[in-house]
Amino acid sequence: MTDFKYLGFILLTIFILWLPFGQASNEVYNYRQLRESDFQGIADKIHTKIRDYAKKTLQAEKIEEQLKKLNYIVKTVDGQTLETDFSAGLESVFNGKQKILENIKHKAEKAEMDYNYDQTFDEEHAYFNMRDIKTQYNENQSLVIVPKFSDNVRVNFTHSFVQVPTNVYAYKKSVLDQVTWGAELDETFEGNFKNSSGSLLYQYFGDASTGIFRIFPGNIMGVKEDEHKTDLYDCRRRVWYIQAAASAKDIVIVLDLSGSMIGNNIGIAKIAISSLIDTLQENDYFNVITINTEVKYIVPCIKYLIQATKENKEMMKRVVQNLTEAAEIVDVNKGMDEAFKILNIGPSINRTSAGCNKAIMFVTDGIEGTYAGQESFEKNNPNKDVRVFSYLVGRIKNPNEKALKKMSCENNGFFYKIETLGNIWDTVLDYIRVMSRPLIPNLKDSGRKELKPTYTPAYLDSAGFGMVMTISLSVFKKISYIHNEDPNDVRYLYEGFLGVAGTDISLKNLKDQVDQSKLGVFSRGFVINNNGFVLIHPKFRDQSGYLPVPPNVLIDELESAQDQEDTSALKKQMLKLTADDLEGGPVEFITRSTYDDGRKVYSGKTKYWYKLLPDADLVSALALDEIDNTYLAVDESTLELKAIKEKGIEALKPPVDDFDYDYWNLTKTNTSFVTIAPWNYCNLPESLHNKPLGMKFYPTVGEIYTFMSKNPTDYEKHCKDKELVTRLLAMAGVTSETVDKIWSQFQFDEDPDMIQGAFFATSSGYQKYLSYHNHTDPSPPFNRDILRTKVFETPITNPDINLFLSSSARDKTVGPVKISIMHPFWKQKNIAAVTGIEINSQLIYNYLMESAEIKMTEFSTLAICKDTENAFCGVIDEHGYIITSNQGEAYTGQFIGERLGEIVDALPFFTKIELEDAQAECPLSDEVSAANILLTPAKLIFGFITGLCKTCYWLVIQFGIVLISLFEHAQRVYAEVPKTIRVSCTKTMPFYQFDMSKIQNGKIFQETYKCEDCSDKTKDFKLIRINDTNTMLLMAEADSNCCYKKRVSMNHVKKDSTIDWCNPPEQPYRRSPAVCLNDTTSKPENAKCGSGFVEKPSILVLTIAFMLVCFVFG
């Protein structure tokens, strides 16, 4: 017995001693011990776990059974018809706006003509000045939210409001005269709005002489919230005003850089030139040269005209601000000869000419003689086709103005004096009034043609309407006369430029003119102008925040082709359309589209149809991707279709009665969300919706449900697209109840914390979502247009796969990531619907780690994935993005190359593609600051101090007056500078396209290669596809000290977009504007050709200046 006790004790001791060793042998980490069969087994286990979980949660077979109840018809999308309808919709919008502008134009001309200018006013005549609205008129609650106009902008529908430029006295006689007769426009404004078909936003009028801006409905859009900031808005500097005021122009600015141009004079000249450049628009061309005894181009290699794009203007302004080296005397003839040379060679050099008006701007501090440059003008401008504007800058004792006045008057231009910085802005703008003279002989009266409106590029509306464009029309001063002494025969003449009428168009309204329900996933409609710049396009981003120079975006930069020459050729064909040849297409080539929030890229054939819109001078286009060539319609012969559609109406019902249709229902633990795509299902009566009329109205799901449920038999009267409505109701009707039942079972899942939410969507635009946990964020999980999200984008680009896993884009510092598991339902090679679930990435991580434990022997397990230091184990999707890995959450959602760069080079499945983002934003850099002009006042102060030492005689006067003006300007400019300034730039975007067809189910791909730094070391990895999914299992040895490769960066890298002007690229193809009015022979009666501003210095100013000088130099 004792022996047995000893034996038991011995055995127990052996077991206890052996136990740690047995445990140790259970943790075998050597990656090279992994057998191919074991690797295959891991992939199969992961597949089984994902498949079973998806089957249990998605229950796709039940949804599939319901979808089979419908009979489907595959219909072909007619791209030509879509484009025809698109262009017709655009033309309808534009024609409506043109009528509105014509009403404003005629009313303004009549009101001004009938006005009695002999009226007198009180010292402070009351009117609706936008600067006083907050304090003066809010007491009467004149500013209110009018939902029919805007959801978030307070407006006044009883009066228009007026804004007077900051540098104009608000109560001087000319201002009050304009305010009085301009108030007559209110009746027309109100009438236009009442008669509008529903797309009317703001209407306004900008006065030419005073700069007064009148807007209806009245609001405070031009006034800053901060009372310490100065309002700099002047309508005469806006693109909508300038484009309507004059046809396109070629401008050469000539700067006198002789020895006298120092200190204050050169400072004013630089600011004046920059202001002149700011008035130029994208249809204009320009250059700047300096003259003394020699002529110099400020950018030596640019000896021709360049287009006035935003980027080119900023570049030239930077160069102007850095000009120095004033010396010698000025040779006007030599400078003018060179200016005419530039103007004359423009059309022959790579299309560098506006091909219409021509002008020379001469900026100087004074020249001798009676007619400077006479020899050059007589030789180069005998027909006076080139207007000459002269600017005398600075305070000059006994200035000789005759030579400059003669120069301008003899060449159909104008002479100006700019004595201080405060004079610059008004003075510079006045040349536009002169350039508008050719428009006058082309008016309708006396058998002349009516002017056409002009259309601006897209810009961000300051009043909260997002991206808009403006259509504007010139207005002229009208006088009446009695013809042939017959009092009954009253006729009219035009004698001058009065101002510009304008109205806004929401770009969203224009985008919605194309039938989105037929466009599918990647197809698109877009519009370009005569310069090839994009007006609307799905990739054309809305501007947000402060961007000093938003980019001009060419269509070549948004339509990415496999061969970019194809896109350039397409643009050229579009711009070659004429009134006799309005349509073109189809043109077909391979294009690239990004999807999944811009992380992935798809390549496919695209066909283009396009049409010229002659009245607007724009070109619309429809791009149809081959993947969208067909769509599913529901056969009307489907059994019990009527009953199914009735269920479809109920499927639209919001989860609770008081549900806000635009937001989630936050009243339950499980947050519900139902919506439909922003498509034209029904045109509901206006009384049934409460949306701004300025936007094209697409009813929400709640509004559709309310209307249909109350009108179950006659709702089709307001739903003209019967096919689309049938698709919506039928697909929702057969699936909604089943989906709800499936989702109701989630609460019984053994691990509910892993479920984040579930979603279901149909190709007819029906979408519902369940958030399993309550959220405080009311934003929907996907866009309302569900077809343009990864829910449809991912499966449609991989038609041979049934189960998809997708990780969300994320930052390394963010916590757990949502993983989407999606199952598409295909009917006759078209996706009918997609169901999916969002889970915590931890679940897939658990599947990976559990599956990766391979039993090697009876007493050992290969747990390779637990060795995070020496091995990488991960599941990646079809584009190389990590779904999960043994490295934890740090790399989930990132590209595999950012972790294992060598994989990208070694795998033959990856193809690198680089696209360019021409709409990127970059931090401001000092050396290329687009806002360098903002620092001008500080630079000028230094210039003044230097100038004072050289010009003691005029020390007091110049220092006092100009310094005060300078600081005044500095306050205005710095009021606009934000804390962080970003500028437009171009970035290169890297993508890696993965060819799933090259890696078949069950086939293992492995690679071994030598390490670069250690020739005796090798490193290998294994890759296998996880069956029936878009994922792959990847295992690899981790980096070591001598086997390391730099990561593949997916960062968007700023591209050096600096132009080598000595070897410039070919100018983008463009078409000159359709209308060119450039008659220089016509001018109004008694037209002047010169003016000046003389401000006498006050005793107070001189006293303060003298005290400052004594203090500084004392």
Order of alpha helices (4+ residues) and beta strands (2+ residues): alpha-alpha-alpha-beta-alpha-beta-beta-beta-alpha-alpha-beta-beta-alpha-beta-alpha-beta-beta-beta-alpha-alpha-beta-alpha-beta-alpha-beta-alpha-alpha-beta-beta-beta-beta-alpha-alpha-beta-beta-beta-alpha-beta-beta-beta-beta-alpha-beta-alpha-alpha-beta-beta-alpha-beta-beta-beta-alpha-beta-beta-beta-beta-alpha-beta-alpha-alpha-beta-beta-beta-beta-beta-alpha
